[in-house]
Amino acid sequence: MAGMLEQDVDTTLKVIVVGNGQVGKTSMITRFAKGIFTNEYKKTIGVDFLEKKTYLSAVGEEVTYLLWDTAGQEEYDAITRTYYKGAGACILAFSTIDRDSFDAVESWYQKVTDECGTIAMVLVQNKVDLMDDAAMEPKEVEMLAKKLRLKLYRTCVKDDLNVSEVFQHLGSEFVRSGGEAALGKSSMMSMEEVASKPMVDRSNAKSAGGGGTPSDKPAGSTNDQAFKLGAGGKPSVQRTGGKKNKYGPCSIL
């Protein structure tokens, strides 16, 4: 009986994606969760939320990812740091063509560790398709990853390069480290705690409660939405199917 109950418990992983604005955080979680990408950019205000369930062959376990896309602007720092609570993994993202986003990585790392302690974390250099216009040298990036003791992934969300690999690695590390039990409090519990807090949607929202459109929502689509509160104060989320990366692994430390 105990064995049956143990199998019925799903592994849930809350992943926060942090970094300066316009580095591709929203595009990254949307590509992973929905398998879509658009070039349209709309600033995230507060936090957006998506969900995806996938099987991780590396650990032989199915994991439900709760994907939290946080605003990268300093004026929203007090809001977004509230949503770090209960995170089991973090993506530190910067853009290949944005030097400021690279220089800010250590500051984002400190914010996350201050709130979450030691959790599974990776450094992601996005937009590697624009390496000809890179604002930093590859050696600088590798040295930063070594300094922070983080695995480095070089990604291109537009071409779906290494996006799934990032999340698969974090999920596997989370499970290997003991999962939700190691956090002392499940990420799902944390999500429910903050669900009743005020939230705002995209910068084109009609009101603070929502009405806007996620930045990566394709034209004409009406079904997929960012995180919104439903009946009883519970979040309404989008469940999506899996999608394999058609590219091989990129440069990883």
C-alpha positions in Angstrom: 0.0 0.0 0.0 2.8 2.4 0.9 4.5 1.6 -2.4 1.3 2.4 -4.3 0.9 5.7 -2.5 4.5 6.6 -3.2 4.1 6.1 -6.9 1.0 8.3 -7.0 2.9 11.3 -5.8 4.0 13.5 -8.7 7.3 15.3 -8.8 6.7 19.0 -9.1 9.5 21.5 -9.9 9.1 25.3 -9.7 11.6 26.9 -12.1 12.3 30.6 -12.0 13.9 32.3 -15.0 15.7 35.5 -14.1 17.8 38.1 -15.9 17.6 41.5 -17.4 14.8 42.5 -19.7 14.8 41.4 -23.4 17.2 38.5 -23.0 14.6 35.9 -24.0 13.1 34.7 -20.7 9.5 34.6 -21.8 10.4 33.2 -25.2 12.4 30.4 -23.4 9.6 29.1 -21.2 7.1 29.5 -24.0 9.3 27.5 -26.4 9.8 24.8 -23.9 6.1 24.6 -22.7 4.3 25.3 -26.0 6.9 24.7 -28.7 6.3 28.1 -30.3 8.3 31.3 -30.9 7.5 34.8 -32.1 9.7 37.8 -32.6 7.2 40.1 -30.9 8.4 41.5 -27.6 6.2 42.8 -24.8 7.7 43.5 -21.4 6.8 41.2 -18.6 5.3 43.1 -15.7 5.4 41.1 -12.5 5.4 37.3 -13.2 4.0 35.0 -15.9 3.4 31.3 -15.4 3.2 28.2 -17.6 3.2 24.5 -16.8 4.6 21.5 -18.6 4.8 17.8 -17.7 7.6 15.7 -19.2 9.3 12.4 -18.6 13.0 12.6 -17.8 14.8 9.4 -19.0 18.0 10.4 -17.2 16.3 9.8 -13.8 13.4 7.6 -14.9 10.7 10.0 -13.6 8.0 12.3 -14.8 8.3 15.9 -13.7 5.7 18.6 -13.7 7.5 21.9 -14.4 6.0 25.1 -13.0 7.7 27.8 -15.1 7.8 31.3 -13.6 9.0 34.1 -15.9 10.0 37.1 -13.8 10.3 40.7 -14.9 13.8 41.9 -15.5 13.3 45.5 -14.6 14.5 46.9 -11.3 11.1 48.6 -10.6 9.5 45.2 -10.3 12.2 43.6 -8.1 10.2 43.7 -4.9 7.3 41.9 -6.7 9.3 39.3 -8.5 11.5 38.3 -5.5 8.3 37.3 -3.7 7.7 34.6 -6.3 11.2 33.1 -5.8 9.9 31.4 -2.7 9.7 27.6 -3.1 11.8 27.5 -6.3 13.7 24.3 -6.8 15.6 25.4 -9.9 16.7 28.6 -11.6 17.9 29.8 -15.0 20.2 32.8 -15.0 19.8 34.2 -18.6 21.6 36.8 -20.5 21.8 37.9 -24.1 24.8 37.5 -26.5 24.3 41.0 -27.8 23.5 42.7 -24.5 26.6 43.5 -22.4 24.6 44.9 -19.5 22.6 41.7 -19.2 25.9 39.7 -18.9 27.3 42.1 -16.3 24.1 41.8 -14.3 24.3 38.0 -14.0 26.2 38.0 -10.6 23.6 40.4 -9.2 20.8 38.1 -10.2 22.7 35.1 -8.8 23.0 36.8 -5.5 19.3 37.7 -5.4 18.2 34.2 -6.0 20.7 32.6 -3.5 19.6 35.1 -0.9 16.0 34.1 -1.3 16.3 30.4 -2.2 19.6 29.2 -0.8 21.4 26.5 -2.8 19.2 25.2 -5.6 19.7 23.6 -9.1 20.9 26.5 -11.3 22.4 27.0 -14.7 23.8 29.9 -16.7 22.2 30.4 -20.1 23.7 32.5 -22.9 20.8 33.1 -25.3 20.8 34.4 -28.9 23.9 32.5 -29.9 22.7 32.9 -33.5 24.0 36.5 -33.2 27.6 35.6 -32.2 29.0 37.8 -34.9 27.6 40.8 -32.9 28.5 39.4 -29.5 29.0 41.9 -26.7 31.3 39.6 -24.7 34.1 37.1 -25.5 33.4 33.4 -25.1 36.2 33.1 -22.6 34.5 35.7 -20.4 31.3 33.7 -20.3 33.2 30.5 -19.5 35.1 32.2 -16.7 31.9 33.6 -15.2 30.3 30.1 -15.3 33.4 28.7 -13.6 33.4 31.5 -11.0 29.7 30.8 -10.1 30.2 27.0 -10.4 27.3 26.8 -12.8 26.8 24.7 -15.9 26.8 26.8 -19.0 24.3 26.3 -21.9 24.5 28.3 -25.1 21.0 28.6 -26.6 19.0 30.0 -29.4 15.3 30.0 -28.5 14.4 31.1 -32.0 15.9 27.9 -33.5 15.0 25.7 -30.5 18.7 25.1 -29.8 19.4 23.5 -26.4 16.2 24.9 -24.8 14.9 21.5 -23.8 18.3 20.4 -22.6 18.4 23.2 -20.1 15.1 22.2 -18.5 15.9 18.5 -18.6 19.2 19.1 -16.8 17.5 21.1 -14.1 14.8 18.5 -13.6 17.3 15.7 -13.4 19.4 17.6 -10.9 16.4 18.4 -8.8 15.3 14.8 -8.6 18.8 13.6 -7.8 19.1 16.1 -5.0 16.0 14.8 -3.3 13.3 16.8 -5.0 10.6 18.6 -3.0 11.5 16.8 0.2 15.0 18.5 0.1 13.4 21.9 -0.2 11.5 21.4 3.1 8.4 22.8 1.3 7.0 21.9 -2.1 7.1 24.3 -4.9 3.4 23.7 -5.5 2.6 24.8 -2.0 4.5 27.9 -2.6 2.6 28.6 -5.8 -0.7 28.3 -3.9 0.5 30.6 -1.2 1.3 33.4 -3.7 -1.7 32.8 -5.9 -3.8 35.1 -3.8 -1.3 38.0 -4.2 -2.1 40.8 -6.6 -0.7 40.2 -10.1 -0.4 42.1 -13.3 -0.1 40.7 -16.8 1.7 42.1 -19.8 2.4 45.8 -20.5 -0.6 45.9 -22.9 -3.0 44.7 -20.1 -6.2 46.6 -19.7 -6.1 46.3 -15.9 -3.8 45.1 -13.2 -5.7 41.8 -13.0 -5.0 40.7 -16.6 -6.6 41.1 -20.0 -3.3 41.3 -21.7 -1.6 39.0 -24.1 1.6 37.0 -23.4 4.6 38.1 -25.5 5.0 34.8 -27.3 1.3 34.3 -28.1 0.9 33.7 -31.9 -1.4 36.0 -33.8 -4.9 34.9 -33.8 -4.5 32.5 -30.9 -7.1 32.8 -28.1 -6.6 29.7 -26.0 -3.1 30.0 -24.3 -2.9 32.5 -21.5 -0.3 33.6 -18.9 -0.8 32.7 -15.2 -4.2 34.1 -14.0 -6.3 33.4 -10.9 -9.3 31.1 -11.3 -12.1 30.1 -8.9 -11.1 29.8 -5.3 -7.9 31.7 -5.8 -6.2 28.8 -7.6 -4.0 29.5 -10.6 -5.3 28.5 -14.1 -2.4 27.0 -16.0 -1.8 25.6 -19.5 -0.7 21.9 -19.8 1.3 21.1 -22.8 2.8 18.1 -24.5 6.4 17.3 -25.1 8.5 18.3 -28.1 12.0 17.0 -28.9 14.8 19.3 -29.9 15.9 18.7 -33.5 19.4 20.0 -32.8 22.3 18.3 -31.1 23.9 19.7 -28.0 25.7 23.1 -28.1 28.8 24.1 -26.2 28.3 23.2 -22.6 30.7 23.5 -19.7 
